[in-house]
Amino acid sequence: MEVKNALSPIDIATSGLRAQSKQMEVISSNVANARTSDTGKGEPYRRLEAMFKTDGDGIAGVSLDRIATDMRDFYEILDPGNPGADEHGYVRMPNVNLPIEMMNLNIASRAYQANAAVLKRYQQMVETTLDLLR
Amino acid sequence: MVNLNANISSILPNISPDGIGMPKAGNAAGEKSDFADTIKAIEKYITKVDDLQQSSDMSIKDLLAGKNEDITSVVTAVAKADMSFKLLVTVRNKLIEAYKQTMNMPI
């Protein structure tokens, strides 16, 4: 048994953990900036989305490909008293939809749990194999 | 049973002439050098396990010192070190057991 092969499920599960925590980071940024109407670039906060890719052909871990910006239209809310409002009284708000972010958060945390479960179960498997030697 | 044992010991030296794969089964033939080869193979594995232990130690130290904030890499290093160490200990126990059994064999 080669050591590298025996430990590769651990590396793969850890890459999944890392990817999901990155996803969680992106979601937290989206949620925190859900009402940020000014990012200093003259437009509201644009929703971010983490894109993942596999590390190689066949059996491989996952890694972050890039963090893409969501180019959908901004929401416009009527708020004539707001200093950032246009001549019709509308203020542009980020294209973040909180319920969707909450669903993505659930997916990310469940996927994180799944990767942690794989890691734990693999350790148990190895211990079961070692028990055969005892 | 006697025929089966004879077959196994006649086949095994052909499969693993260097004695790394399954030298223990070849012990039935009465070769003492096979056991020594196993000990040598274990030595190599010990250095590997030691490397893993060192890296897990370093990652824990880095985490506590604030150099590294990636907990998952610490978890990976510790899990690898733990698993390989358990394998080492189990194999060692088995080898010592085999040695004791051989020494206690009535001649």
gemmi code that builds the backbone of each chain (N, CA, C; Angstrom):
import gemmi

chains = {
    "A": [
        ("MET", (0.855, -1.202, 0.000), (0.000, 0.000, 0.000), (0.880, 1.236, 0.000)),
        ("GLU", (0.666, 2.102, -0.966), (1.445, 3.335, -0.985), (0.736, 4.378, -0.140)),
        ("VAL", (1.548, 5.136, 0.587), (0.970, 6.052, 1.567), (0.160, 7.150, 0.894)),
        ("LYS", (0.672, 7.633, -0.263), (0.022, 8.753, -0.920), (-1.400, 8.384, -1.345)),
        ("ASN", (-1.535, 7.173, -1.934), (-2.852, 6.747, -2.397), (-3.802, 6.539, -1.234)),
        ("ALA", (-3.265, 5.998, -0.129), (-4.131, 5.700, 1.001), (-4.668, 6.976, 1.631)),
        ("LEU", (-3.942, 8.090, 1.441), (-4.360, 9.332, 2.099), (-5.055, 10.293, 1.142)),
        ("SER", (-5.183, 9.913, -0.145), (-5.744, 10.885, -1.093), (-7.225, 11.201, -0.829)),
        ("PRO", (-8.060, 10.266, -0.331), (-9.427, 10.676, 0.012), (-9.464, 11.825, 1.017)),
        ("ILE", (-8.481, 11.862, 1.905), (-8.415, 12.963, 2.873), (-8.179, 14.282, 2.144)),
        ("ASP", (-7.253, 14.265, 1.183), (-6.966, 15.500, 0.432), (-8.190, 15.967, -0.341)),
        ("ILE", (-8.888, 15.002, -0.964), (-10.060, 15.365, -1.765), (-11.151, 15.948, -0.876)),
        ("ALA", (-11.403, 15.268, 0.257), (-12.449, 15.771, 1.164), (-12.076, 17.149, 1.691)),
        ("THR", (-10.787, 17.355, 1.962), (-10.364, 18.665, 2.455), (-10.521, 19.743, 1.395)),
        ("SER", (-10.256, 19.374, 0.127), (-10.452, 20.378, -0.929), (-11.929, 20.757, -1.005)),
        ("GLY", (-12.818, 19.765, -0.777), (-14.251, 20.076, -0.741), (-14.594, 21.002, 0.403)),
        ("LEU", (-14.000, 20.733, 1.575), (-14.240, 21.610, 2.737), (-13.812, 23.034, 2.415)),
        ("ARG", (-12.619, 23.136, 1.786), (-12.075, 24.455, 1.491), (-12.975, 25.195, 0.492)),
        ("ALA", (-13.429, 24.448, -0.526), (-14.285, 25.067, -1.551), (-15.586, 25.559, -0.930)),
        ("GLN", (-16.171, 24.761, -0.061), (-17.441, 25.171, 0.526), (-17.267, 26.340, 1.478)),
        ("SER", (-16.109, 26.414, 2.155), (-15.934, 27.586, 3.019), (-15.720, 28.848, 2.186)),
        ("LYS", (-15.121, 28.673, 0.997), (-14.993, 29.824, 0.093), (-16.382, 30.275, -0.372)),
        ("GLN", (-17.214, 29.284, -0.703), (-18.590, 29.587, -1.103), (-19.313, 30.345, 0.003)),
        ("MET", (-19.071, 29.891, 1.248), (-19.698, 30.542, 2.397), (-19.198, 31.984, 2.531)),
        ("GLU", (-17.920, 32.186, 2.226), (-17.335, 33.531, 2.277), (-18.033, 34.443, 1.270)),
        ("VAL", (-18.237, 33.923, 0.054), (-18.899, 34.713, -0.990), (-20.331, 35.039, -0.575)),
        ("ILE", (-21.034, 34.044, -0.016), (-22.418, 34.269, 0.400), (-22.472, 35.325, 1.502)),
        ("SER", (-21.527, 35.251, 2.441), (-21.543, 36.231, 3.533), (-21.292, 37.634, 2.995)),
        ("SER", (-20.436, 37.732, 1.970), (-20.224, 39.040, 1.343), (-21.509, 39.541, 0.699)),
        ("ASN", (-22.214, 38.639, -0.003), (-23.474, 39.028, -0.640), (-24.502, 39.488, 0.379)),
        ("VAL", (-24.615, 38.729, 1.479), (-25.628, 39.055, 2.494), (-25.274, 40.365, 3.190)),
        ("ALA", (-23.981, 40.536, 3.488), (-23.575, 41.748, 4.196), (-23.808, 42.987, 3.346)),
        ("ASN", (-23.666, 42.835, 2.020), (-23.811, 43.984, 1.127), (-25.173, 44.027, 0.430)),
        ("ALA", (-26.148, 43.335, 1.015), (-27.461, 43.250, 0.369), (-28.109, 44.624, 0.215)),
        ("ARG", (-27.712, 45.601, 1.037), (-28.303, 46.940, 0.945), (-27.240, 47.996, 0.670)),
        ("THR", (-26.108, 47.599, 0.126), (-25.049, 48.564, -0.167), (-25.346, 49.239, -1.498)),
        ("SER", (-25.811, 50.497, -1.440), (-26.204, 51.162, -2.687), (-25.028, 51.881, -3.341)),
        ("ASP", (-23.899, 51.969, -2.633), (-22.756, 52.654, -3.231), (-21.479, 51.892, -2.885)),
        ("THR", (-20.770, 51.467, -3.927), (-19.511, 50.763, -3.701), (-18.317, 51.649, -4.008)),
        ("GLY", (-18.580, 52.952, -4.282), (-17.490, 53.853, -4.629), (-17.216, 53.884, -6.109)),
        ("LYS", (-17.885, 53.007, -6.882), (-17.686, 53.000, -8.325), (-18.917, 53.560, -9.044)),
        ("GLY", (-19.794, 54.221, -8.305), (-20.956, 54.829, -8.918), (-22.112, 53.885, -9.156)),
        ("GLU", (-21.992, 52.656, -8.659), (-23.109, 51.724, -8.809), (-23.205, 50.860, -7.556)),
        ("PRO", (-24.355, 50.243, -7.337), (-24.523, 49.422, -6.138), (-23.657, 48.167, -6.190)),
        ("TYR", (-23.631, 47.465, -5.084), (-22.884, 46.210, -4.987), (-23.437, 45.184, -5.959)),
        ("ARG", (-22.542, 44.530, -6.701), (-22.978, 43.451, -7.593), (-22.773, 42.118, -6.894)),
        ("ARG", (-23.780, 41.262, -7.026), (-23.737, 39.949, -6.383), (-22.565, 39.126, -6.943)),
        ("LEU", (-21.877, 38.418, -6.055), (-20.752, 37.579, -6.474), (-21.154, 36.109, -6.450)),
        ("GLU", (-20.503, 35.355, -7.281), (-20.781, 33.915, -7.341), (-19.462, 33.175, -7.479)),
        ("ALA", (-19.241, 32.168, -6.612), (-18.011, 31.384, -6.685), (-18.173, 30.265, -7.703)),
        ("MET", (-17.191, 30.139, -8.605), (-17.207, 29.069, -9.600), (-16.089, 28.083, -9.256)),
        ("PHE", (-16.415, 26.792, -9.293), (-15.425, 25.780, -8.942), (-15.036, 24.948, -10.153)),
        ("LYS", (-13.851, 24.343, -10.052), (-13.410, 23.419, -11.112), (-12.706, 22.237, -10.466)),
        ("THR", (-12.646, 21.115, -11.201), (-11.930, 19.959, -10.671), (-10.434, 20.174, -10.822)),
        ("ASP", (-9.654, 19.496, -9.949), (-8.206, 19.695, -9.959), (-7.517, 18.936, -11.088)),
        ("GLY", (-8.183, 17.952, -11.678), (-7.545, 17.196, -12.744), (-8.514, 16.219, -13.353)),
        ("ASP", (-7.992, 15.373, -14.267), (-8.857, 14.371, -14.889), (-9.127, 13.236, -13.906)),
        ("GLY", (-10.283, 12.629, -14.053), (-10.620, 11.469, -13.232), (-10.845, 11.836, -11.784)),
        ("ILE", (-10.289, 11.028, -10.881), (-10.478, 11.257, -9.458), (-9.640, 12.448, -9.036)),
        ("ALA", (-10.288, 13.498, -8.590), (-9.543, 14.701, -8.221), (-10.361, 15.524, -7.243)),
        ("GLY", (-9.693, 16.431, -6.585), (-10.375, 17.333, -5.671), (-10.967, 18.509, -6.418)),
        ("VAL", (-11.447, 19.479, -5.667), (-12.074, 20.646, -6.274), (-11.279, 21.877, -5.840)),
        ("SER", (-11.250, 22.870, -6.711), (-10.617, 24.123, -6.306), (-11.389, 25.292, -6.907)),
        ("LEU", (-11.115, 26.460, -6.371), (-11.836, 27.648, -6.823), (-11.342, 28.048, -8.208)),
        ("ASP", (-12.262, 28.164, -9.161), (-11.884, 28.604, -10.505), (-11.775, 30.127, -10.517)),
        ("ARG", (-12.913, 30.804, -10.262), (-12.880, 32.258, -10.188), (-14.128, 32.716, -9.452)),
        ("ILE", (-14.137, 33.968, -9.074), (-15.314, 34.552, -8.444), (-15.933, 35.496, -9.457)),
        ("ALA", (-17.098, 35.092, -9.988), (-17.735, 35.862, -11.060), (-18.728, 36.849, -10.457)),
        ("THR", (-18.950, 37.949, -11.200), (-19.953, 38.911, -10.758), (-21.247, 38.667, -11.513)),
        ("ASP", (-22.350, 38.790, -10.797), (-23.674, 38.592, -11.377), (-24.067, 39.859, -12.134)),
        ("MET", (-24.283, 39.742, -13.446), (-24.535, 40.935, -14.258), (-26.028, 41.235, -14.436)),
        ("ARG", (-26.862, 40.607, -13.598), (-28.294, 40.906, -13.704), (-28.568, 42.361, -13.320)),
        ("ASP", (-29.783, 42.852, -13.715), (-30.134, 44.241, -13.428), (-30.242, 44.475, -11.926)),
        ("PHE", (-29.975, 45.721, -11.542), (-30.137, 46.085, -10.136), (-31.616, 46.253, -9.815)),
        ("TYR", (-31.930, 46.050, -8.543), (-33.296, 46.341, -8.116), (-33.453, 47.859, -7.983)),
        ("GLU", (-34.656, 48.371, -8.307), (-34.912, 49.806, -8.134), (-36.052, 49.959, -7.143)),
        ("ILE", (-35.787, 50.671, -6.062), (-36.847, 50.875, -5.072), (-37.180, 52.370, -5.005)),
        ("LEU", (-38.454, 52.638, -4.737), (-38.922, 54.025, -4.670), (-38.617, 54.585, -3.287)),
        ("ASP", (-37.719, 55.579, -3.258), (-37.346, 56.210, -1.991), (-36.937, 57.653, -2.292)),
        ("PRO", (-37.937, 58.547, -2.501), (-37.627, 59.928, -2.935), (-36.789, 60.702, -1.933)),
        ("GLY", (-36.861, 60.332, -0.649), (-36.102, 61.071, 0.354), (-34.631, 60.724, 0.378)),
        ("ASN", (-34.256, 59.645, -0.286), (-32.863, 59.192, -0.264), (-31.994, 60.136, -1.086)),
        ("PRO", (-30.840, 60.570, -0.554), (-29.986, 61.486, -1.315), (-29.453, 60.860, -2.603)),
        ("GLY", (-29.432, 59.535, -2.688), (-28.948, 58.877, -3.902), (-30.034, 58.648, -4.934)),
        ("ALA", (-31.259, 59.174, -4.696), (-32.359, 58.895, -5.612), (-32.223, 59.693, -6.897)),
        ("ASP", (-32.732, 59.122, -8.035), (-32.707, 59.851, -9.299), (-33.917, 60.789, -9.384)),
        ("GLU", (-34.135, 61.410, -10.555), (-35.174, 62.450, -10.644), (-36.578, 61.883, -10.441)),
        ("HIS", (-36.752, 60.551, -10.653), (-38.070, 59.956, -10.447), (-38.243, 59.434, -9.022)),
        ("GLY", (-37.220, 59.551, -8.200), (-37.320, 59.106, -6.818), (-36.905, 57.664, -6.600)),
        ("TYR", (-36.269, 57.052, -7.613), (-35.863, 55.648, -7.473), (-34.395, 55.552, -7.045)),
        ("VAL", (-34.130, 54.574, -6.180), (-32.750, 54.300, -5.757), (-32.382, 52.912, -6.262)),
        ("ARG", (-31.190, 52.794, -6.847), (-30.754, 51.465, -7.309), (-30.154, 50.698, -6.134)),
        ("MET", (-30.599, 49.448, -5.990), (-30.138, 48.594, -4.900), (-29.434, 47.359, -5.490)),
        ("PRO", (-28.561, 46.694, -4.724), (-27.816, 45.535, -5.243), (-28.741, 44.444, -5.775)),
        ("ASN", (-28.222, 43.664, -6.731), (-29.019, 42.570, -7.286), (-28.911, 41.303, -6.435)),
        ("VAL", (-28.920, 41.508, -5.121), (-28.849, 40.384, -4.184), (-30.261, 40.051, -3.741)),
        ("ASN", (-30.621, 38.774, -3.862), (-31.920, 38.315, -3.417), (-31.710, 37.476, -2.149)),
        ("LEU", (-32.111, 38.023, -1.018), (-31.771, 37.369, 0.254), (-32.281, 35.938, 0.372)),
        ("PRO", (-33.551, 35.623, 0.003), (-33.981, 34.224, 0.109), (-33.092, 33.273, -0.682)),
        ("ILE", (-32.640, 33.720, -1.876), (-31.753, 32.864, -2.678), (-30.422, 32.660, -1.964)),
        ("GLU", (-29.924, 33.756, -1.356), (-28.660, 33.630, -0.617), (-28.818, 32.656, 0.541)),
        ("MET", (-29.989, 32.701, 1.188), (-30.220, 31.781, 2.304), (-30.219, 30.335, 1.817)),
        ("MET", (-30.834, 30.111, 0.644), (-30.832, 28.746, 0.098), (-29.414, 28.319, -0.247)),
        ("ASN", (-28.641, 29.225, -0.859), (-27.247, 28.893, -1.183), (-26.446, 28.603, 0.081)),
        ("LEU", (-26.773, 29.356, 1.147), (-26.082, 29.127, 2.420), (-26.376, 27.729, 2.940)),
        ("ASN", (-27.651, 27.325, 2.833), (-28.017, 25.972, 3.259), (-27.266, 24.938, 2.439)),
        ("ILE", (-27.236, 25.139, 1.124), (-26.557, 24.171, 0.251), (-25.080, 24.090, 0.632)),
        ("ALA", (-24.463, 25.264, 0.838), (-23.029, 25.280, 1.158), (-22.757, 24.579, 2.475)),
        ("SER", (-23.595, 24.838, 3.491), (-23.300, 24.220, 4.790), (-23.563, 22.730, 4.752)),
        ("ARG", (-24.596, 22.304, 3.996), (-24.835, 20.858, 3.873), (-23.693, 20.184, 3.134)),
        ("ALA", (-23.205, 20.836, 2.075), (-22.095, 20.252, 1.321), (-20.842, 20.175, 2.187)),
        ("TYR", (-20.649, 21.183, 3.023), (-19.504, 21.162, 3.955), (-19.624, 19.972, 4.891)),
        ("GLN", (-20.850, 19.798, 5.447), (-21.084, 18.658, 6.341), (-20.815, 17.348, 5.624)),
        ("ALA", (-21.249, 17.263, 4.352), (-21.062, 16.021, 3.604), (-19.584, 15.711, 3.447)),
        ("ASN", (-18.784, 16.747, 3.125), (-17.345, 16.516, 2.978), (-16.710, 16.107, 4.297)),
        ("ALA", (-17.161, 16.748, 5.381), (-16.632, 16.366, 6.695), (-17.019, 14.930, 7.021)),
        ("ALA", (-18.242, 14.522, 6.616), (-18.681, 13.152, 6.876), (-17.832, 12.160, 6.106)),
        ("VAL", (-17.479, 12.522, 4.854), (-16.624, 11.634, 4.053), (-15.279, 11.457, 4.735)),
        ("LEU", (-14.716, 12.589, 5.189), (-13.418, 12.550, 5.873), (-13.468, 11.628, 7.091)),
        ("LYS", (-14.510, 11.808, 7.895), (-14.634, 11.042, 9.131), (-14.847, 9.563, 8.825)),
        ("ARG", (-15.727, 9.304, 7.832), (-16.033, 7.915, 7.517), (-14.810, 7.214, 6.952)),
        ("TYR", (-13.976, 7.944, 6.183), (-12.779, 7.314, 5.630), (-11.813, 6.944, 6.741)),
        ("GLN", (-11.688, 7.843, 7.736), (-10.827, 7.513, 8.875), (-11.332, 6.262, 9.590)),
        ("GLN", (-12.661, 6.177, 9.746), (-13.233, 4.988, 10.386), (-12.931, 3.736, 9.567)),
        ("MET", (-13.005, 3.883, 8.216), (-12.729, 2.733, 7.356), (-11.313, 2.233, 7.557)),
        ("VAL", (-10.365, 3.183, 7.593), (-8.969, 2.789, 7.767), (-8.791, 2.110, 9.117)),
        ("GLU", (-9.456, 2.646, 10.148), (-9.322, 2.015, 11.467), (-9.916, 0.616, 11.464)),
        ("THR", (-11.022, 0.424, 10.734), (-11.600, -0.909, 10.627), (-10.623, -1.870, 9.976)),
        ("THR", (-9.931, -1.381, 8.930), (-8.939, -2.220, 8.262), (-7.806, -2.575, 9.213)),
        ("LEU", (-7.393, -1.589, 10.018), (-6.302, -1.845, 10.957), (-6.742, -2.815, 12.043)),
        ("ASP", (-8.040, -2.819, 12.362), (-8.541, -3.748, 13.369), (-8.350, -5.181, 12.930)),
        ("LEU", (-8.324, -5.394, 11.602), (-8.131, -6.762, 11.105), (-6.743, -7.279, 11.468)),
        ("LEU", (-5.797, -6.365, 11.665), (-4.432, -6.782, 12.010), (-4.312, -7.159, 13.472)),
        ("ARG", (-5.241, -6.694, 14.275), (-5.099, -6.918, 15.715), (-5.472, -8.334, 16.121)),
    ],
    "B": [
        ("MET", (-3.914, -29.797, 3.826), (-3.282, -28.617, 4.429), (-1.784, -28.597, 4.162)),
        ("VAL", (-1.156, -29.738, 4.284), (0.300, -29.785, 4.101), (0.655, -29.419, 2.665)),
        ("ASN", (-0.117, -29.924, 1.721), (0.123, -29.623, 0.310), (-0.036, -28.137, 0.025)),
        ("LEU", (-1.079, -27.577, 0.630), (-1.369, -26.151, 0.416), (-0.195, -25.297, 0.884)),
        ("ASN", (0.335, -25.573, 2.081), (1.454, -24.804, 2.618), (2.666, -24.903, 1.704)),
        ("ALA", (2.899, -26.098, 1.211), (4.060, -26.288, 0.333), (3.910, -25.461, -0.937)),
        ("ASN", (2.697, -25.403, -1.452), (2.450, -24.613, -2.660), (2.708, -23.139, -2.415)),
        ("ILE", (2.164, -22.656, -1.290), (2.303, -21.231, -0.998), (3.769, -20.840, -0.881)),
        ("SER", (4.537, -21.625, -0.131), (5.930, -21.243, 0.086), (6.748, -21.400, -1.197)),
        ("SER", (6.298, -22.261, -2.103), (7.057, -22.379, -3.346), (6.714, -21.249, -4.316)),
        ("ILE", (5.507, -20.697, -4.193), (5.087, -19.633, -5.113), (5.572, -18.272, -4.626)),
        ("LEU", (5.483, -18.052, -3.322), (5.728, -16.715, -2.777), (7.094, -16.125, -3.134)),
        ("PRO", (8.188, -16.847, -3.035), (9.469, -16.223, -3.377), (9.499, -15.692, -4.807)),
        ("ASN", (8.695, -16.306, -5.698), (8.650, -15.805, -7.076), (7.895, -14.491, -7.163)),
        ("ILE", (6.851, -14.363, -6.345), (6.035, -13.150, -6.407), (6.820, -11.953, -5.873)),
        ("SER", (7.407, -12.116, -4.693), (8.103, -10.987, -4.071), (9.514, -11.414, -3.714)),
        ("PRO", (10.421, -11.349, -4.706), (11.788, -11.767, -4.434), (12.518, -10.821, -3.489)),
        ("ASP", (12.102, -9.536, -3.494), (12.798, -8.589, -2.612), (12.276, -8.660, -1.193)),
        ("GLY", (11.168, -9.373, -0.990), (10.689, -9.603, 0.363), (10.024, -8.417, 1.000)),
        ("ILE", (9.565, -7.427, 0.188), (8.869, -6.287, 0.777), (7.384, -6.570, 0.877)),
        ("GLY", (6.862, -7.236, -0.166), (5.414, -7.480, -0.231), (4.894, -8.320, 0.903)),
        ("MET", (5.197, -9.596, 0.919), (4.652, -10.469, 1.952), (5.743, -11.383, 2.503)),
        ("PRO", (6.722, -10.824, 3.157), (7.802, -11.671, 3.638), (7.381, -12.536, 4.822)),
        ("LYS", (6.326, -12.146, 5.520), (5.908, -12.884, 6.710), (5.472, -14.295, 6.355)),
        ("ALA", (4.743, -14.428, 5.237), (4.261, -15.743, 4.852), (5.441, -16.634, 4.459)),
        ("GLY", (6.491, -16.007, 3.925), (7.659, -16.765, 3.531), (8.437, -17.291, 4.725)),
        ("ASN", (8.150, -16.764, 5.930), (8.822, -17.210, 7.144), (8.566, -18.682, 7.416)),
        ("ALA", (7.448, -19.194, 6.883), (7.122, -20.589, 7.109), (8.214, -21.489, 6.555)),
        ("ALA", (8.918, -20.978, 5.560), (9.988, -21.774, 4.983), (11.208, -21.800, 5.881)),
        ("GLY", (11.261, -20.930, 6.908), (12.356, -20.954, 7.864), (13.468, -19.988, 7.533)),
        ("GLU", (13.251, -18.989, 6.683), (14.285, -18.015, 6.360), (14.273, -16.900, 7.384)),
        ("LYS", (15.411, -16.627, 8.001), (15.457, -15.566, 9.000), (15.649, -14.200, 8.352)),
        ("SER", (16.267, -14.171, 7.184), (16.579, -12.900, 6.533), (15.315, -12.157, 6.123)),
        ("ASP", (14.215, -12.876, 5.864), (12.960, -12.222, 5.477), (12.480, -11.286, 6.573)),
        ("PHE", (12.595, -11.748, 7.819), (12.155, -10.921, 8.945), (12.990, -9.642, 9.015)),
        ("ALA", (14.263, -9.780, 8.781), (15.147, -8.600, 8.799), (14.773, -7.621, 7.696)),
        ("ASP", (14.387, -8.167, 6.534), (13.956, -7.292, 5.432), (12.726, -6.500, 5.835)),
        ("THR", (11.806, -7.176, 6.520), (10.597, -6.486, 6.982), (10.957, -5.343, 7.900)),
        ("ILE", (11.904, -5.600, 8.809), (12.315, -4.540, 9.743), (12.878, -3.346, 8.974)),
        ("LYS", (13.635, -3.654, 7.895), (14.199, -2.561, 7.103), (13.104, -1.750, 6.420)),
        ("ALA", (12.089, -2.479, 5.891), (10.976, -1.781, 5.243), (10.244, -0.899, 6.246)),
        ("ILE", (10.123, -1.409, 7.480), (9.467, -0.635, 8.534), (10.247, 0.649, 8.807)),
        ("GLU", (11.568, 0.542, 8.778), (12.401, 1.724, 9.022), (12.074, 2.845, 8.053)),
        ("LYS", (11.913, 2.454, 6.768), (11.557, 3.451, 5.753), (10.214, 4.086, 6.095)),
        ("TYR", (9.284, 3.227, 6.474), (7.937, 3.732, 6.762), (7.967, 4.658, 7.971)),
        ("ILE", (8.847, 4.345, 8.940), (8.942, 5.189, 10.134), (9.348, 6.612, 9.753)),
        ("THR", (10.300, 6.726, 8.827), (10.703, 8.088, 8.421), (9.548, 8.827, 7.762)),
        ("LYS", (8.737, 8.085, 6.956), (7.575, 8.726, 6.334), (6.607, 9.222, 7.395)),
        ("VAL", (6.314, 8.333, 8.374), (5.385, 8.701, 9.445), (5.933, 9.885, 10.220)),
        ("ASP", (7.263, 9.859, 10.435), (7.884, 10.963, 11.174), (7.719, 12.278, 10.420)),
        ("ASP", (7.901, 12.231, 9.095), (7.705, 13.447, 8.287), (6.291, 13.990, 8.460)),
        ("LEU", (5.310, 13.070, 8.392), (3.914, 13.501, 8.522), (3.657, 14.098, 9.903)),
        ("GLN", (4.262, 13.472, 10.926), (4.085, 13.991, 12.281), (4.684, 15.386, 12.406)),
        ("GLN", (5.893, 15.547, 11.812), (6.553, 16.849, 11.875), (5.707, 17.922, 11.205)),
        ("SER", (5.156, 17.578, 10.015), (4.387, 18.602, 9.300), (3.108, 18.926, 10.056)),
        ("SER", (2.487, 17.909, 10.689), (1.275, 18.199, 11.464), (1.625, 19.070, 12.674)),
        ("ASP", (2.768, 18.768, 13.306), (3.228, 19.602, 14.434), (3.431, 21.046, 13.999)),
        ("MET", (4.107, 21.205, 12.838), (4.394, 22.549, 12.336), (3.106, 23.312, 12.042)),
        ("SER", (2.127, 22.597, 11.422), (0.892, 23.309, 11.063), (0.128, 23.717, 12.311)),
        ("ILE", (0.157, 22.875, 13.356), (-0.517, 23.248, 14.602), (0.170, 24.471, 15.205)),
        ("LYS", (1.523, 24.442, 15.191), (2.281, 25.568, 15.757), (1.987, 26.859, 15.004)),
        ("ASP", (1.954, 26.739, 13.655), (1.668, 27.923, 12.829), (0.283, 28.464, 13.119)),
        ("LEU", (-0.664, 27.540, 13.311), (-2.031, 27.980, 13.592), (-2.079, 28.725, 14.921)),
        ("LEU", (-1.407, 28.162, 15.936), (-1.443, 28.785, 17.265), (-0.675, 30.092, 17.285)),
        ("ALA", (0.378, 30.179, 16.454), (1.167, 31.413, 16.421), (0.498, 32.486, 15.568)),
        ("GLY", (-0.556, 32.099, 14.843), (-1.262, 33.071, 14.023), (-0.685, 33.241, 12.641)),
        ("LYS", (0.332, 32.405, 12.277), (0.918, 32.518, 10.941), (-0.057, 32.008, 9.893)),
        ("ASN", (-0.774, 30.951, 10.254), (-1.656, 30.289, 9.293), (-3.055, 30.249, 9.885)),
        ("GLU", (-4.036, 30.663, 9.094), (-5.403, 30.665, 9.627), (-6.278, 29.630, 8.940)),
        ("ASP", (-5.655, 28.739, 8.161), (-6.412, 27.717, 7.452), (-6.536, 26.483, 8.339)),
        ("ILE", (-7.718, 26.332, 8.957), (-7.901, 25.215, 9.875), (-7.955, 23.888, 9.124)),
        ("THR", (-8.514, 23.914, 7.897), (-8.668, 22.650, 7.173), (-7.327, 22.005, 6.859)),
        ("SER", (-6.309, 22.820, 6.565), (-5.001, 22.219, 6.281), (-4.438, 21.561, 7.535)),
        ("VAL", (-4.711, 22.178, 8.709), (-4.269, 21.571, 9.966), (-4.974, 20.240, 10.159)),
        ("VAL", (-6.294, 20.243, 9.900), (-7.076, 19.005, 10.052), (-6.514, 17.913, 9.148)),
        ("THR", (-6.202, 18.280, 7.884), (-5.646, 17.296, 6.951), (-4.338, 16.728, 7.480)),
        ("ALA", (-3.442, 17.624, 7.890), (-2.120, 17.167, 8.343), (-2.268, 16.259, 9.551)),
        ("VAL", (-3.142, 16.654, 10.495), (-3.297, 15.848, 11.708), (-3.933, 14.503, 11.375)),
        ("ALA", (-4.930, 14.498, 10.475), (-5.593, 13.237, 10.125), (-4.615, 12.284, 9.458)),
        ("LYS", (-3.786, 12.828, 8.540), (-2.796, 11.978, 7.867), (-1.805, 11.403, 8.875)),
        ("ALA", (-1.299, 12.287, 9.750), (-0.311, 11.838, 10.727), (-0.929, 10.778, 11.642)),
        ("ASP", (-2.163, 11.005, 12.052), (-2.842, 10.072, 12.951), (-3.007, 8.710, 12.299)),
        ("MET", (-3.500, 8.711, 11.039), (-3.771, 7.440, 10.368), (-2.488, 6.664, 10.125)),
        ("SER", (-1.455, 7.358, 9.623), (-0.224, 6.625, 9.327), (0.427, 6.121, 10.611)),
        ("PHE", (0.300, 6.916, 11.696), (0.892, 6.479, 12.963), (0.171, 5.246, 13.494)),
        ("LYS", (-1.160, 5.233, 13.365), (-1.920, 4.071, 13.823), (-1.513, 2.818, 13.056)),
        ("LEU", (-1.335, 3.002, 11.715), (-0.903, 1.863, 10.899), (0.455, 1.370, 11.368)),
        ("LEU", (1.371, 2.307, 11.634), (2.716, 1.940, 12.085), (2.651, 1.163, 13.393)),
        ("VAL", (1.872, 1.684, 14.356), (1.803, 1.038, 15.667), (1.219, -0.360, 15.540)),
        ("THR", (0.166, -0.491, 14.701), (-0.468, -1.801, 14.558), (0.487, -2.804, 13.935)),
        ("VAL", (1.194, -2.362, 12.892), (2.144, -3.270, 12.240), (3.269, -3.635, 13.207)),
        ("ARG", (3.727, -2.663, 13.981), (4.792, -2.934, 14.957), (4.338, -3.968, 15.968)),
        ("ASN", (3.111, -3.767, 16.506), (2.586, -4.721, 17.478), (2.515, -6.120, 16.889)),
        ("LYS", (2.071, -6.174, 15.623), (1.938, -7.480, 14.975), (3.310, -8.125, 14.809)),
        ("LEU", (4.316, -7.306, 14.447), (5.662, -7.858, 14.255), (6.225, -8.384, 15.558)),
        ("ILE", (6.021, -7.603, 16.630), (6.541, -8.040, 17.928), (5.855, -9.319, 18.365)),
        ("GLU", (4.556, -9.378, 18.094), (3.806, -10.583, 18.427), (4.361, -11.791, 17.671)),
        ("ALA", (4.635, -11.567, 16.374), (5.178, -12.655, 15.555), (6.540, -13.079, 16.077)),
        ("TYR", (7.357, -12.090, 16.465), (8.691, -12.389, 16.999), (8.572, -13.216, 18.273)),
        ("LYS", (7.665, -12.789, 19.176), (7.495, -13.502, 20.438), (7.034, -14.924, 20.193)),
        ("GLN", (6.081, -15.069, 19.275), (5.571, -16.405, 18.977), (6.691, -17.292, 18.452)),
        ("THR", (7.542, -16.688, 17.610), (8.648, -17.479, 17.071), (9.619, -17.869, 18.178)),
        ("MET", (9.920, -16.929, 19.093), (10.869, -17.213, 20.156), (10.333, -18.230, 21.144)),
        ("ASN", (9.016, -18.226, 21.356), (8.427, -19.150, 22.325), (8.142, -20.511, 21.716)),
        ("MET", (8.518, -20.671, 20.446), (8.242, -21.951, 19.804), (9.110, -23.038, 20.419)),
        ("PRO", (8.490, -24.135, 20.891), (9.310, -25.216, 21.468), (10.121, -25.909, 20.385)),
        ("ILE", (11.409, -26.059, 20.644), (12.286, -26.692, 19.647), (12.560, -28.149, 20.034)),
    ],
}
model = gemmi.Model(1)
for chain_id, residues in chains.items():
    chain = gemmi.Chain(chain_id)
    for i, (resn, *xyz) in enumerate(residues, 1):
        res = gemmi.Residue()
        res.name, res.seqid = resn, gemmi.SeqId(i, " ")
        for name, pos in zip(("N", "CA", "C"), xyz):
            atom = gemmi.Atom()
            atom.name, atom.element = name, gemmi.Element(name[0])
            atom.pos, atom.b_iso = gemmi.Position(*pos), 0.0
            res.add_atom(atom)
        chain.add_residue(res)
    model.add_chain(chain)
structure = gemmi.Structure()
structure.add_model(model)
structure.setup_entities()
